[in-house]
Amino acid sequence: MKIKNSLKINQSQKLAINLQMQESLQILRLSYSEMIEKINEELEKNPLLEPFARKDEKNLYNNKVSESKESNLKSKFVENTIQQKKNFRDHINQQINIDISNNEEKLIAREFLEYIDNNGYIKEEDLIKILKKFQLQNYNITSGLVERTLKKIQLFDPPGIFARNLSECIEIQLREKKLFNSKYHFLVRNLELIAKSDINLLSKKTRIKKNELLKMIKNIRSLNPKPANIFEHDDDYGIIPDIVLKENKNNLKLEINNSQMPKFNFNNSLYKIIKKKKLLNREKNNLINWAKAGKLLLDSIKNREKTLEIVAKEIINHQKNFFKKGIDYFNPLTQKEIAKKTGFHESTISRCTTNKFIETPKGIFELKYFFSRGLNSKDKTKVLSNKLIKNKILRLINKEDNKNIMSDENIVFRLKKNGIIIARRTVSKYRELMNIPSSFKRKKQYSKHF
């Protein structure tokens, strides 16, 4: 067997990622709070980076909240939905934005939302706390305005929300159904007698015939004493939005939020002074590394902002009807489509939208929220977003008759009547993603009421 030496030339393509690109991708991946941490770390270890104070800089991030919480970087303004699943706070916030036009009433309504519990109740003393809080902040808000605002938000969906006790919760729901009268008034104020099921005593006290009384009790028992319990609840956690979207005369304006980001410059004068001095090799290397790292960080932050702005503009342009008209106008959208429109790689779009948040007139959302797959409708030229379909499923379940709970098959039928063709397993999947129990479990829940 003969062994021969030979020389062969192979041509191949490889993508070389230089140091600047690596740093830019790393910075792009970071969330707002991680960016703050990263910059502060670099400022501590790099003497060539010079922080400077911001004078009279406009705070894009929720001015009203930041006035009273300047030291708190992670404001409690956020109402968490940012999740793909629609939750209770998103639902209420959306109604505040749409149904309340007065700015002071909006402030009060959002404050009530901070006090509400997972069942949808507030406490009587919360009204005094809210009033005192605004008075301390020198707002011209009276107890009458707080009460009037409460009456307004008690008309929100789901019925019975923002009640101070069970009796008020039931009364709100009866009024919504246009059933409430003086007879119901007595029953609502004496729910403990209904719980005992002492019909003879109730009939005697109310002077209502038994048949009529049984019908009234049945109506009361069909209501939900915990109106918020069909929604998903997340623990409050603070998030600072990377982008702020404002609406002005039907136009949408996007701005990068740098209000909480540490500002700094590269101190070129100090660099030149140190460079002129006689330095040891180790000191020279340190100076070179500091200079490279500082300039690289500044460039990477600029690239991050530019990339975020380009991607966010494309997303907003695609979903502008959602921002103007609501969830019924949410369009299907994929990362691939945005990558094609912006010229970025799909992985860049993923980095740019993961843990990046946008503050909008409809609340705060993760940028990834606006991506969703599409499903066909009866009109084959129209593709519907799965978020829109989830919302329709949620609405159907919210409005279902407690005596006639809808199965997934019923929901499929109802959606089909509205031109949405969907499989039962898809309805089941979306229902589970929204943390909504099956029809069997919902029946059991309602049977436990009272």
Wavefront OBJ file of the C-alpha trace (Angstrom):
o trace
v 0.000 0.000 0.000
v 1.485 3.329 -1.103
v 1.028 6.539 0.838
v 1.005 9.742 -1.253
v 1.177 13.320 -0.092
v -1.142 15.675 -1.939
v -2.278 19.266 -1.601
v -5.941 20.143 -2.168
v -7.657 23.525 -2.049
v -11.238 23.635 -0.743
v -13.391 26.749 -0.962
v -16.028 27.300 1.712
v -18.025 30.217 3.103
v -17.982 31.091 6.808
v -19.667 33.937 8.631
v -17.115 35.735 10.783
v -18.671 37.759 13.627
v -16.268 40.474 14.750
v -16.017 41.837 18.272
v -18.234 44.858 17.541
v -21.017 42.686 16.122
v -20.803 40.317 19.108
v -21.085 43.221 21.551
v -24.005 44.763 19.598
v -25.920 41.470 19.604
v -25.274 41.027 23.317
v -26.508 44.561 24.094
v -29.567 44.092 21.856
v -30.537 40.974 23.816
v -30.633 42.815 27.170
v -33.852 44.095 28.745
v -34.172 47.702 29.980
v -33.264 46.854 33.590
v -30.359 44.662 32.414
v -29.114 47.567 30.292
v -29.104 49.860 33.324
v -27.145 47.234 35.264
v -24.695 46.712 32.387
v -23.994 50.448 31.947
v -23.514 50.974 35.697
v -21.052 48.065 35.807
v -19.047 49.546 32.899
v -19.046 53.002 34.516
v -17.584 51.496 37.689
v -14.723 49.619 36.023
v -13.866 51.921 33.087
v -12.298 55.264 34.154
v -12.600 56.635 30.591
v -16.400 56.588 30.776
v -17.759 59.770 32.281
v -21.359 59.830 33.614
v -23.211 63.120 33.446
v -26.350 64.400 35.142
v -29.448 65.038 33.080
v -30.969 68.513 33.478
v -34.679 69.052 32.934
v -34.893 65.984 30.735
v -38.391 65.023 29.689
v -39.434 61.728 31.224
v -41.274 59.768 28.572
v -42.220 57.055 31.013
v -45.493 57.922 32.660
v -44.938 61.462 33.989
v -47.844 61.319 36.413
v -46.486 58.262 38.195
v -42.839 59.355 38.173
v -43.678 62.659 39.889
v -44.566 60.789 43.045
v -42.106 57.899 42.668
v -38.924 59.465 41.291
v -36.670 57.148 43.269
v -38.476 54.024 42.149
v -37.085 52.885 38.796
v -39.570 50.063 38.587
v -42.900 51.849 38.750
v -46.049 49.985 39.663
v -47.824 51.528 36.701
v -47.406 48.321 34.738
v -50.508 46.189 34.347
v -48.869 42.971 33.298
v -50.228 41.759 30.367
v -47.589 41.731 28.436
v -48.286 38.046 28.588
v -49.883 36.556 25.524
v -52.756 35.479 27.731
v -55.275 38.233 28.338
v -55.543 38.910 32.063
v -57.808 40.843 34.382
v -55.732 44.015 34.663
v -55.361 44.320 30.870
v -59.122 43.972 30.531
v -59.849 46.736 33.068
v -57.091 49.027 31.774
v -58.466 48.808 28.263
v -61.890 49.937 29.530
v -60.335 52.815 31.499
v -58.595 54.038 28.322
v -61.751 53.771 26.213
v -64.610 54.701 28.595
v -63.041 57.434 30.738
v -61.950 60.659 29.038
v -61.329 62.907 32.057
v -57.627 62.761 33.078
v -58.302 63.054 36.825
v -60.893 60.264 36.669
v -58.393 58.102 34.749
v -55.830 58.627 37.521
v -58.390 57.668 40.186
v -59.583 54.616 38.207
v -56.018 53.332 37.815
v -55.447 53.858 41.537
v -58.564 51.776 42.324
v -57.071 49.060 40.102
v -54.004 49.011 42.387
v -56.243 48.167 45.367
v -58.501 45.561 43.752
v -58.131 41.934 44.853
v -58.158 38.781 42.722
v -61.907 38.357 43.190
v -62.636 41.874 41.921
v -63.341 43.617 45.252
v -62.064 46.774 46.924
v -62.466 47.832 50.577
v -64.435 50.790 51.935
v -61.276 52.257 53.465
v -59.550 52.196 50.050
v -61.560 55.283 49.035
v -60.077 57.264 51.945
v -56.557 55.988 51.157
v -56.873 57.017 47.508
v -58.233 60.473 48.395
v -55.427 61.111 50.930
v -52.789 59.938 48.457
v -53.896 62.426 45.805
v -54.284 65.245 48.340
v -50.689 64.689 49.497
v -49.606 65.018 45.863
v -51.516 68.345 45.628
v -54.104 67.093 43.138
v -57.403 68.987 43.145
v -59.415 65.793 43.778
v -62.437 65.661 46.087
v -64.162 62.757 47.837
v -67.155 63.351 45.538
v -64.978 62.843 42.443
v -63.537 59.613 43.911
v -67.082 58.332 44.581
v -68.296 59.303 41.082
v -65.322 57.579 39.482
v -66.028 54.450 41.493
v -69.633 54.455 40.229
v -68.327 54.678 36.653
v -65.857 51.807 36.929
v -68.468 49.656 38.684
v -70.233 49.605 35.295
v -67.210 47.908 33.701
v -67.078 44.321 32.501
v -67.243 41.816 34.171
v -70.402 42.985 36.016
v -69.938 43.279 39.774
v -66.375 44.546 39.577
v -65.029 47.112 42.113
v -67.743 46.273 44.655
v -66.972 46.910 48.345
v -68.848 43.863 49.591
v -70.883 40.911 48.339
v -74.219 42.756 48.598
v -72.961 45.598 46.401
v -71.483 43.094 43.930
v -74.864 41.329 43.549
v -76.730 44.643 43.310
v -74.466 45.835 40.477
v -75.089 42.612 38.536
v -78.857 42.792 39.086
v -78.907 46.412 37.901
v -76.917 45.402 34.825
v -79.602 42.810 34.063
v -82.300 45.462 34.792
v -83.805 43.272 37.535
v -83.048 45.346 40.632
v -86.044 46.767 42.551
v -87.186 47.281 46.151
v -87.930 43.549 46.567
v -84.431 42.592 45.479
v -83.061 45.348 47.705
v -84.202 43.507 50.823
v -82.838 40.166 49.587
v -79.469 41.660 48.655
v -79.158 43.221 52.124
v -79.995 39.860 53.734
v -77.920 37.353 51.755
v -77.270 35.309 54.908
v -80.971 34.338 54.934
v -80.674 33.108 51.326
v -77.621 31.084 52.335
v -79.715 29.375 55.046
v -82.399 28.569 52.434
v -85.141 29.473 54.936
v -87.822 30.253 52.353
v -90.694 30.477 54.894
v -88.876 33.104 56.961
v -87.890 35.067 53.854
v -91.432 34.967 52.505
v -92.766 36.195 55.815
v -90.252 39.051 56.090
v -90.509 40.189 52.473
v -94.239 39.490 52.013
v -93.400 37.981 48.632
v -95.163 34.848 47.416
v -93.041 31.700 47.576
v -93.050 31.070 43.812
v -91.893 34.595 43.052
v -89.374 34.466 45.883
v -87.858 31.192 44.595
v -87.488 32.732 41.143
v -85.746 35.800 42.603
v -83.378 33.634 44.662
v -82.606 31.579 41.558
v -81.686 34.797 39.721
v -79.388 35.860 42.562
v -77.701 32.456 42.709
v -77.051 32.573 38.957
v -74.767 35.606 39.488
v -71.026 35.466 40.103
v -69.978 36.532 43.631
v -66.328 36.624 42.491
v -66.499 38.469 39.151
v -62.737 38.518 38.539
v -62.102 34.823 39.237
v -62.420 33.730 35.600
v -59.408 35.849 34.663
v -55.719 35.100 34.953
v -53.895 37.066 37.675
v -50.182 37.816 37.641
v -48.151 39.075 40.578
v -47.253 42.764 40.211
v -43.761 43.361 38.990
v -42.170 46.501 37.676
v -41.154 46.944 34.064
v -39.784 50.035 32.365
v -40.857 50.297 28.711
v -38.124 50.569 26.063
v -40.482 52.420 23.716
v -43.331 54.874 24.254
v -46.158 55.122 21.721
v -48.318 58.237 21.855
v -51.470 59.083 19.929
v -51.950 62.671 18.799
v -54.905 63.636 16.604
v -55.257 60.126 15.220
v -51.499 59.915 14.504
v -49.199 57.452 16.272
v -45.801 58.745 17.382
v -43.030 56.436 18.598
v -40.171 57.458 20.894
v -37.299 55.491 22.436
v -37.510 55.787 26.232
v -34.123 56.839 27.630
v -35.570 58.514 30.707
v -34.160 55.969 33.190
v -31.030 54.994 31.263
v -27.686 56.192 32.743
v -26.098 58.779 30.405
v -22.333 58.885 29.852
v -19.617 60.015 27.430
v -16.192 58.775 26.446
v -13.702 61.125 28.134
v -11.339 61.742 25.224
v -9.401 64.467 27.072
v -8.524 62.102 29.930
v -7.549 59.420 27.414
v -5.077 61.798 25.682
v -3.579 62.946 29.014
v -2.976 59.356 30.199
v -1.629 58.321 26.766
v 1.085 61.023 26.886
v 2.445 59.700 30.170
v 5.142 57.063 30.446
v 3.295 53.816 31.075
v 4.215 50.251 31.790
v 3.155 47.643 29.193
v 0.399 46.434 31.503
v -0.895 49.998 31.927
v -0.771 50.608 28.150
v -2.826 47.443 27.565
v -5.345 48.535 30.164
v -5.687 51.948 28.501
v -6.185 50.372 25.067
v -8.794 47.939 26.455
v -10.671 50.707 28.290
v -10.761 52.853 25.147
v -11.988 49.971 22.967
v -14.588 48.814 25.488
v -15.938 52.348 26.078
v -16.330 53.231 22.390
v -17.746 49.797 21.647
v -20.390 50.191 24.381
v -21.477 53.609 23.072
v -21.731 52.302 19.494
v -23.641 49.203 20.629
v -26.174 51.290 22.567
v -26.760 53.501 19.490
v -27.208 50.388 17.319
v -29.641 48.945 19.883
v -31.790 52.086 19.832
v -31.740 52.291 16.019
v -32.661 48.605 15.603
v -35.416 48.837 18.220
v -36.903 51.899 16.528
v -36.880 50.327 13.033
v -38.466 47.053 14.229
v -41.030 48.762 16.489
v -42.106 51.108 13.651
v -42.792 48.148 11.361
v -44.779 46.327 14.084
v -46.823 49.457 14.901
v -47.487 50.140 11.224
v -48.783 46.563 10.831
v -50.946 46.752 13.989
v -52.082 50.402 13.776
v -55.753 49.383 13.601
v -55.356 47.497 16.886
v -54.008 50.644 18.601
v -56.804 52.802 17.174
v -59.798 50.418 17.250
v -58.999 47.540 19.633
v -58.446 43.779 19.719
v -61.009 43.044 16.986
v -58.555 44.607 14.524
v -55.472 42.642 15.624
v -53.656 41.324 12.526
v -51.631 38.111 12.241
v -47.902 38.823 12.080
v -44.708 36.715 12.170
v -41.072 37.519 12.920
v -40.243 36.374 9.396
v -42.451 39.127 7.909
v -40.782 41.823 10.022
v -37.330 40.427 9.146
v -38.202 40.686 5.450
v -39.462 44.275 5.771
v -36.532 45.539 7.886
v -33.736 43.546 6.242
v -32.627 42.124 9.607
v -32.093 38.439 10.305
v -34.964 36.625 12.020
v -32.743 35.962 15.066
v -32.168 39.744 15.362
v -35.941 40.301 15.382
v -36.231 37.708 18.162
v -33.530 39.427 20.251
v -35.109 42.812 19.569
v -38.611 41.815 20.726
v -37.874 39.482 23.666
v -38.116 41.280 27.034
v -38.581 44.613 25.251
v -41.733 46.513 26.203
v -43.798 49.266 24.660
v -46.063 51.669 26.553
v -49.163 52.445 24.483
v -52.526 54.174 25.065
v -53.945 50.641 25.528
v -51.410 49.569 28.170
v -47.918 48.062 28.252
v -47.051 45.095 26.053
v -44.019 43.009 25.265
v -43.120 43.574 21.602
v -43.458 39.825 21.067
v -47.135 40.156 21.974
v -47.823 41.543 18.500
v -46.710 38.359 16.761
v -49.398 35.754 16.177
v -50.260 33.059 13.683
v -53.260 33.421 11.427
v -56.301 31.219 10.886
v -58.562 31.143 7.855
v -62.103 32.502 7.972
v -65.099 31.846 5.728
v -63.854 34.737 3.647
v -60.782 32.966 2.249
v -59.107 36.283 1.434
v -59.071 37.197 5.138
v -56.723 35.646 7.708
v -57.555 36.167 11.390
v -55.027 36.507 14.211
v -55.109 33.780 16.858
v -55.138 36.563 19.490
v -58.369 37.892 18.006
v -59.866 34.392 18.159
v -58.697 33.924 21.777
v -60.417 37.189 22.645
v -63.655 36.066 20.973
v -63.527 32.764 22.929
v -62.978 34.720 26.152
v -65.942 36.996 25.396
v -68.233 34.049 24.666
v -67.282 32.388 27.967
v -67.654 35.664 29.911
v -71.193 36.085 28.566
v -72.297 32.455 28.890
v -75.433 31.651 30.886
v -74.460 30.120 34.219
v -77.267 27.579 33.755
v -76.069 26.656 30.289
v -72.265 26.461 30.284
v -70.801 26.190 26.795
v -68.694 23.199 25.828
v -65.802 23.570 23.376
v -68.095 22.156 20.660
v -70.654 24.916 21.381
v -67.909 27.528 21.105
v -66.817 26.072 17.731
v -70.425 26.361 16.530
v -70.766 29.979 17.742
v -67.480 30.986 16.094
v -68.516 29.277 12.848
v -71.681 31.407 12.823
v -69.386 34.456 12.954
v -67.363 33.223 9.983
v -64.469 31.688 11.951
v -63.634 28.105 11.017
v -61.766 26.417 13.845
v -61.279 22.867 15.173
v -62.513 21.852 18.643
v -58.963 20.886 19.720
v -57.799 24.414 18.779
v -60.529 25.944 20.954
v -59.435 23.640 23.811
v -55.811 24.651 23.303
v -56.599 28.408 23.322
v -58.888 28.036 26.350
v -56.111 26.271 28.290
v -53.565 28.921 27.230
v -55.886 31.555 28.718
v -56.137 29.509 31.920
v -59.910 29.018 31.512
v -61.291 25.768 33.015
v -63.231 23.234 30.946
v -67.043 23.448 30.800
v -67.270 20.618 33.359
v -65.043 22.492 35.848
v -66.858 25.785 35.233
v -70.179 24.076 36.010
v -68.704 22.825 39.289
v -67.416 26.300 40.127
v -70.808 27.917 39.554
v -72.610 25.219 41.551
v -70.469 26.125 44.594
v -71.600 29.765 44.588
v -73.499 30.695 47.751
l 1 2 3 4 5 6 7 8 9 10 11 12 13 14 15 16 17 18 19 20 21 22 23 24 25 26 27 28 29 30 31 32 33 34 35 36 37 38 39 40 41 42 43 44 45 46 47 48 49 50 51 52 53 54 55 56 57 58 59 60 61 62 63 64 65 66 67 68 69 70 71 72 73 74 75 76 77 78 79 80 81 82 83 84 85 86 87 88 89 90 91 92 93 94 95 96 97 98 99 100 101 102 103 104 105 106 107 108 109 110 111 112 113 114 115 116 117 118 119 120 121 122 123 124 125 126 127 128 129 130 131 132 133 134 135 136 137 138 139 140 141 142 143 144 145 146 147 148 149 150 151 152 153 154 155 156 157 158 159 160 161 162 163 164 165 166 167 168 169 170 171 172 173 174 175 176 177 178 179 180 181 182 183 184 185 186 187 188 189 190 191 192 193 194 195 196 197 198 199 200 201 202 203 204 205 206 207 208 209 210 211 212 213 214 215 216 217 218 219 220 221 222 223 224 225 226 227 228 229 230 231 232 233 234 235 236 237 238 239 240 241 242 243 244 245 246 247 248 249 250 251 252 253 254 255 256 257 258 259 260 261 262 263 264 265 266 267 268 269 270 271 272 273 274 275 276 277 278 279 280 281 282 283 284 285 286 287 288 289 290 291 292 293 294 295 296 297 298 299 300 301 302 303 304 305 306 307 308 309 310 311 312 313 314 315 316 317 318 319 320 321 322 323 324 325 326 327 328 329 330 331 332 333 334 335 336 337 338 339 340 341 342 343 344 345 346 347 348 349 350 351 352 353 354 355 356 357 358 359 360 361 362 363 364 365 366 367 368 369 370 371 372 373 374 375 376 377 378 379 380 381 382 383 384 385 386 387 388 389 390 391 392 393 394 395 396 397 398 399 400 401 402 403 404 405 406 407 408 409 410 411 412 413 414 415 416 417 418 419 420 421 422 423 424 425 426 427 428 429 430 431 432 433 434 435 436 437 438 439 440 441 442 443 444 445 446 447 448 449 450
